[in-house]
Amino acid sequence: MDDWTDWTLRGQLKSRVDSHDGQRPLKLTIFTGEKGYRGREVAEILRAHEVECEFADLDAVVLMATPENTERDFQRIEKALERLPQKEK
């Protein structure tokens, strides 16, 4: 797994759950500009991998985890993000 996937899924979600900062810990915001993508581009790529975003704009996508999500759901997200090459900014 590359740094992109580790940061977006494991690092960010774990830190939000562990911190109990009063925010919504099951919402995962992925800031897409770091890889040179628009949020809506990443949302379309995720949709092609059967992952529906709660929200997408120019700079980010937001995913919402629920108790019904399976390990396979998270694997689809990781697989889609792992395949995103770095774009020129």
VMD Tcl script that builds the backbone (N, CA, C; Angstrom):
set m [mol new atoms 267]
animate dup $m
set s [atomselect $m all]
$s set {name element resname resid chain x y z} {
  {N N MET 1 A 0.842 -1.173 0.000}
  {CA C MET 1 A 0.000 0.000 0.000}
  {C C MET 1 A 0.892 1.243 0.000}
  {N N ASP 2 A 0.526 2.216 -0.788}
  {CA C ASP 2 A 1.364 3.414 -0.877}
  {C C ASP 2 A 0.974 4.449 0.169}
  {N N ASP 3 A 1.740 5.528 0.256}
  {CA C ASP 3 A 1.493 6.568 1.249}
  {C C ASP 3 A 0.125 7.212 1.075}
  {N N TRP 4 A -0.322 7.377 -0.167}
  {CA C TRP 4 A -1.616 8.006 -0.466}
  {C C TRP 4 A -2.743 7.247 0.221}
  {N N THR 5 A -2.792 5.929 0.030}
  {CA C THR 5 A -3.868 5.139 0.608}
  {C C THR 5 A -3.737 5.091 2.117}
  {N N ASP 6 A -2.531 4.901 2.616}
  {CA C ASP 6 A -2.330 4.823 4.060}
  {C C ASP 6 A -2.789 6.109 4.727}
  {N N TRP 7 A -2.432 7.251 4.174}
  {CA C TRP 7 A -2.836 8.525 4.767}
  {C C TRP 7 A -4.329 8.710 4.709}
  {N N THR 8 A -4.926 8.460 3.578}
  {CA C THR 8 A -6.331 8.776 3.411}
  {C C THR 8 A -7.241 7.864 4.216}
  {N N LEU 9 A -6.963 6.582 4.224}
  {CA C LEU 9 A -7.878 5.670 4.892}
  {C C LEU 9 A -7.501 5.402 6.336}
  {N N ARG 10 A -6.366 4.792 6.513}
  {CA C ARG 10 A -6.005 4.358 7.856}
  {C C ARG 10 A -5.609 5.514 8.752}
  {N N GLY 11 A -4.684 6.331 8.285}
  {CA C GLY 11 A -4.190 7.416 9.122}
  {C C GLY 11 A -5.259 8.406 9.508}
  {N N GLN 12 A -5.985 8.894 8.537}
  {CA C GLN 12 A -6.973 9.919 8.824}
  {C C GLN 12 A -8.135 9.368 9.643}
  {N N LEU 13 A -8.688 8.235 9.256}
  {CA C LEU 13 A -9.830 7.694 9.980}
  {C C LEU 13 A -9.436 7.305 11.401}
  {N N LYS 14 A -8.276 6.665 11.554}
  {CA C LYS 14 A -7.831 6.265 12.882}
  {C C LYS 14 A -7.619 7.483 13.772}
  {N N SER 15 A -6.989 8.515 13.259}
  {CA C SER 15 A -6.731 9.684 14.099}
  {C C SER 15 A -8.036 10.358 14.518}
  {N N ARG 16 A -9.026 10.369 13.663}
  {CA C ARG 16 A -10.302 11.005 14.018}
  {C C ARG 16 A -11.047 10.173 15.046}
  {N N VAL 17 A -10.995 8.856 14.919}
  {CA C VAL 17 A -11.675 8.002 15.882}
  {C C VAL 17 A -10.952 8.061 17.226}
  {N N ASP 18 A -9.622 8.006 17.200}
  {CA C ASP 18 A -8.842 8.020 18.430}
  {C C ASP 18 A -8.907 9.357 19.157}
  {N N SER 19 A -9.037 10.443 18.417}
  {CA C SER 19 A -8.965 11.757 19.039}
  {C C SER 19 A -10.261 12.153 19.742}
  {N N HIS 20 A -11.383 11.570 19.352}
  {CA C HIS 20 A -12.677 11.930 19.934}
  {C C HIS 20 A -12.827 13.448 19.982}
  {N N ASP 21 A -12.572 14.080 18.861}
  {CA C ASP 21 A -12.545 15.541 18.801}
  {C C ASP 21 A -13.932 16.180 18.647}
  {N N GLY 22 A -14.968 15.397 18.806}
  {CA C GLY 22 A -16.313 15.944 18.716}
  {C C GLY 22 A -16.841 16.022 17.299}
  {N N GLN 23 A -16.004 15.695 16.321}
  {CA C GLN 23 A -16.457 15.694 14.941}
  {C C GLN 23 A -17.064 14.334 14.626}
  {N N ARG 24 A -17.457 14.152 13.420}
  {CA C ARG 24 A -18.074 12.894 13.004}
  {C C ARG 24 A -16.973 11.913 12.616}
  {N N PRO 25 A -16.633 10.960 13.474}
  {CA C PRO 25 A -15.479 10.101 13.222}
  {C C PRO 25 A -15.645 9.152 12.053}
  {N N LEU 26 A -16.848 8.876 11.613}
  {CA C LEU 26 A -17.025 7.944 10.518}
  {C C LEU 26 A -17.084 8.623 9.158}
  {N N LYS 27 A -16.894 9.916 9.136}
  {CA C LYS 27 A -16.786 10.639 7.866}
  {C C LYS 27 A -15.311 10.731 7.502}
  {N N LEU 28 A -15.021 10.372 6.285}
  {CA C LEU 28 A -13.645 10.384 5.803}
  {C C LEU 28 A -13.543 11.413 4.686}
  {N N THR 29 A -12.765 12.461 4.914}
  {CA C THR 29 A -12.543 13.490 3.897}
  {C C THR 29 A -11.203 13.240 3.247}
  {N N ILE 30 A -11.211 13.116 1.936}
  {CA C ILE 30 A -9.990 12.888 1.173}
  {C C ILE 30 A -9.725 14.152 0.364}
  {N N PHE 31 A -8.646 14.844 0.696}
  {CA C PHE 31 A -8.259 16.042 -0.044}
  {C C PHE 31 A -7.475 15.600 -1.266}
  {N N THR 32 A -8.047 15.817 -2.423}
  {CA C THR 32 A -7.546 15.228 -3.662}
  {C C THR 32 A -6.476 16.060 -4.363}
  {N N GLY 33 A -6.352 17.313 -4.023}
  {CA C GLY 33 A -5.394 18.185 -4.696}
  {C C GLY 33 A -3.946 17.752 -4.543}
  {N N GLU 34 A -3.629 17.064 -3.449}
  {CA C GLU 34 A -2.257 16.618 -3.215}
  {C C GLU 34 A -1.758 15.693 -4.324}
  {N N LYS 35 A -2.677 14.987 -4.964}
  {CA C LYS 35 A -2.326 14.106 -6.072}
  {C C LYS 35 A -2.633 14.736 -7.425}
  {N N GLY 36 A -3.086 16.000 -7.426}
  {CA C GLY 36 A -3.364 16.698 -8.668}
  {C C GLY 36 A -4.745 16.445 -9.252}
  {N N TYR 37 A -5.655 15.918 -8.460}
  {CA C TYR 37 A -7.006 15.601 -8.925}
  {C C TYR 37 A -8.023 16.574 -8.347}
  {N N ARG 38 A -9.123 16.723 -9.040}
  {CA C ARG 38 A -10.282 17.416 -8.514}
  {C C ARG 38 A -11.120 16.385 -7.758}
  {N N GLY 39 A -11.829 16.832 -6.758}
  {CA C GLY 39 A -12.655 15.919 -5.980}
  {C C GLY 39 A -13.674 15.177 -6.825}
  {N N ARG 40 A -14.266 15.880 -7.766}
  {CA C ARG 40 A -15.287 15.239 -8.613}
  {C C ARG 40 A -14.686 14.154 -9.501}
  {N N GLU 41 A -13.419 14.331 -9.916}
  {CA C GLU 41 A -12.733 13.283 -10.687}
  {C C GLU 41 A -12.589 12.015 -9.849}
  {N N VAL 42 A -12.146 12.189 -8.616}
  {CA C VAL 42 A -11.956 11.042 -7.733}
  {C C VAL 42 A -13.298 10.395 -7.419}
  {N N ALA 43 A -14.345 11.183 -7.259}
  {CA C ALA 43 A -15.670 10.624 -7.010}
  {C C ALA 43 A -16.101 9.718 -8.166}
  {N N GLU 44 A -15.839 10.128 -9.392}
  {CA C GLU 44 A -16.188 9.302 -10.551}
  {C C GLU 44 A -15.374 8.007 -10.578}
  {N N ILE 45 A -14.106 8.103 -10.233}
  {CA C ILE 45 A -13.253 6.910 -10.188}
  {C C ILE 45 A -13.750 5.960 -9.107}
  {N N LEU 46 A -14.074 6.495 -7.934}
  {CA C LEU 46 A -14.598 5.655 -6.860}
  {C C LEU 46 A -15.929 5.023 -7.252}
  {N N ARG 47 A -16.768 5.792 -7.915}
  {CA C ARG 47 A -18.067 5.267 -8.364}
  {C C ARG 47 A -17.875 4.080 -9.308}
  {N N ALA 48 A -16.867 4.144 -10.165}
  {CA C ALA 48 A -16.564 3.034 -11.069}
  {C C ALA 48 A -16.135 1.783 -10.304}
  {N N HIS 49 A -15.695 1.972 -9.057}
  {CA C HIS 49 A -15.317 0.852 -8.187}
  {C C HIS 49 A -16.418 0.545 -7.162}
  {N N GLU 50 A -17.644 0.972 -7.475}
  {CA C GLU 50 A -18.813 0.705 -6.634}
  {C C GLU 50 A -18.722 1.360 -5.254}
  {N N VAL 51 A -18.107 2.536 -5.208}
  {CA C VAL 51 A -18.032 3.320 -3.975}
  {C C VAL 51 A -18.719 4.648 -4.248}
  {N N GLU 52 A -19.743 4.945 -3.474}
  {CA C GLU 52 A -20.474 6.200 -3.660}
  {C C GLU 52 A -20.049 7.204 -2.593}
  {N N CYS 53 A -19.653 8.382 -3.031}
  {CA C CYS 53 A -19.253 9.447 -2.110}
  {C C CYS 53 A -20.493 10.158 -1.584}
  {N N GLU 54 A -20.389 10.631 -0.370}
  {CA C GLU 54 A -21.469 11.435 0.190}
  {C C GLU 54 A -21.452 12.830 -0.413}
  {N N PHE 55 A -20.237 13.323 -0.729}
  {CA C PHE 55 A -20.079 14.685 -1.229}
  {C C PHE 55 A -18.774 14.752 -2.015}
  {N N ALA 56 A -18.758 15.573 -3.050}
  {CA C ALA 56 A -17.526 15.834 -3.804}
  {C C ALA 56 A -17.563 17.267 -4.304}
  {N N ASP 57 A -16.418 17.934 -4.247}
  {CA C ASP 57 A -16.307 19.278 -4.807}
  {C C ASP 57 A -14.983 19.376 -5.556}
  {N N LEU 58 A -14.485 20.577 -5.724}
  {CA C LEU 58 A -13.241 20.743 -6.481}
  {C C LEU 58 A -12.022 20.172 -5.772}
  {N N ASP 59 A -12.009 20.194 -4.444}
  {CA C ASP 59 A -10.801 19.854 -3.702}
  {C C ASP 59 A -10.864 18.581 -2.876}
  {N N ALA 60 A -12.031 17.973 -2.742}
  {CA C ALA 60 A -12.134 16.840 -1.819}
  {C C ALA 60 A -13.334 15.962 -2.136}
  {N N VAL 61 A -13.290 14.752 -1.578}
  {CA C VAL 61 A -14.448 13.871 -1.540}
  {C C VAL 61 A -14.677 13.496 -0.083}
  {N N VAL 62 A -15.933 13.241 0.255}
  {CA C VAL 62 A -16.284 12.827 1.605}
  {C C VAL 62 A -16.985 11.480 1.512}
  {N N LEU 63 A -16.490 10.531 2.286}
  {CA C LEU 63 A -17.098 9.214 2.373}
  {C C LEU 63 A -17.670 9.051 3.772}
  {N N MET 64 A -18.715 8.269 3.890}
  {CA C MET 64 A -19.340 8.028 5.184}
  {C C MET 64 A -19.367 6.532 5.437}
  {N N ALA 65 A -18.674 6.099 6.484}
  {CA C ALA 65 A -18.694 4.689 6.871}
  {C C ALA 65 A -19.894 4.445 7.771}
  {N N THR 66 A -20.449 3.250 7.673}
  {CA C THR 66 A -21.576 2.863 8.521}
  {C C THR 66 A -21.283 1.481 9.099}
  {N N PRO 67 A -22.031 1.067 10.104}
  {CA C PRO 67 A -21.840 -0.280 10.647}
  {C C PRO 67 A -22.096 -1.381 9.615}
  {N N GLU 68 A -22.828 -1.061 8.561}
  {CA C GLU 68 A -23.121 -2.062 7.529}
  {C C GLU 68 A -21.969 -2.266 6.551}
  {N N ASN 69 A -20.985 -1.360 6.543}
  {CA C ASN 69 A -19.852 -1.525 5.638}
  {C C ASN 69 A -19.057 -2.771 5.999}
  {N N THR 70 A -18.619 -3.465 4.961}
  {CA C THR 70 A -17.824 -4.679 5.151}
  {C C THR 70 A -16.360 -4.385 4.844}
  {N N GLU 71 A -15.518 -5.327 5.167}
  {CA C GLU 71 A -14.096 -5.208 4.846}
  {C C GLU 71 A -13.922 -5.036 3.333}
  {N N ARG 72 A -14.753 -5.728 2.568}
  {CA C ARG 72 A -14.678 -5.624 1.098}
  {C C ARG 72 A -14.947 -4.194 0.631}
  {N N ASP 73 A -15.850 -3.483 1.289}
  {CA C ASP 73 A -16.124 -2.089 0.939}
  {C C ASP 73 A -14.855 -1.248 1.063}
  {N N PHE 74 A -14.151 -1.425 2.168}
  {CA C PHE 74 A -12.930 -0.645 2.382}
  {C C PHE 74 A -11.821 -1.074 1.423}
  {N N GLN 75 A -11.802 -2.336 1.075}
  {CA C GLN 75 A -10.815 -2.818 0.098}
  {C C GLN 75 A -11.064 -2.191 -1.274}
  {N N ARG 76 A -12.328 -2.001 -1.644}
  {CA C ARG 76 A -12.635 -1.343 -2.926}
  {C C ARG 76 A -12.125 0.096 -2.927}
  {N N ILE 77 A -12.293 0.787 -1.807}
  {CA C ILE 77 A -11.784 2.159 -1.711}
  {C C ILE 77 A -10.263 2.162 -1.845}
  {N N GLU 78 A -9.605 1.301 -1.093}
  {CA C GLU 78 A -8.139 1.226 -1.156}
  {C C GLU 78 A -7.649 0.897 -2.560}
  {N N LYS 79 A -8.300 -0.056 -3.193}
  {CA C LYS 79 A -7.904 -0.463 -4.551}
  {C C LYS 79 A -8.024 0.706 -5.521}
  {N N ALA 80 A -9.131 1.419 -5.447}
  {CA C ALA 80 A -9.333 2.560 -6.344}
  {C C ALA 80 A -8.286 3.636 -6.098}
  {N N LEU 81 A -7.993 3.939 -4.838}
  {CA C LEU 81 A -7.024 4.990 -4.531}
  {C C LEU 81 A -5.595 4.575 -4.862}
  {N N GLU 82 A -5.282 3.314 -4.678}
  {CA C GLU 82 A -3.942 2.824 -5.015}
  {C C GLU 82 A -3.638 2.983 -6.497}
  {N N ARG 83 A -4.669 2.899 -7.314}
  {CA C ARG 83 A -4.489 2.985 -8.769}
  {C C ARG 83 A -4.409 4.420 -9.290}
  {N N LEU 84 A -4.612 5.390 -8.426}
  {CA C LEU 84 A -4.536 6.789 -8.865}
  {C C LEU 84 A -3.083 7.223 -8.958}
  {N N PRO 85 A -2.605 7.491 -10.165}
  {CA C PRO 85 A -1.232 7.980 -10.284}
  {C C PRO 85 A -1.152 9.451 -9.890}
  {N N GLN 86 A 0.020 9.886 -9.520}
  {CA C GLN 86 A 0.257 11.300 -9.239}
  {C C GLN 86 A 0.091 12.064 -10.550}
  {N N LYS 87 A -0.687 13.144 -10.536}
  {CA C LYS 87 A -0.858 14.004 -11.707}
  {C C LYS 87 A 0.004 15.243 -11.540}
  {N N GLU 88 A 0.284 15.880 -12.642}
  {CA C GLU 88 A 0.963 17.173 -12.578}
  {C C GLU 88 A 0.006 18.175 -11.983}
  {N N LYS 89 A 0.484 18.991 -11.072}
  {CA C LYS 89 A -0.380 20.002 -10.441}
  {C C LYS 89 A -0.470 21.244 -11.287}
}
mol reanalyze $m
mol bondsrecalc $m
mol representation Tube
mol addrep $m
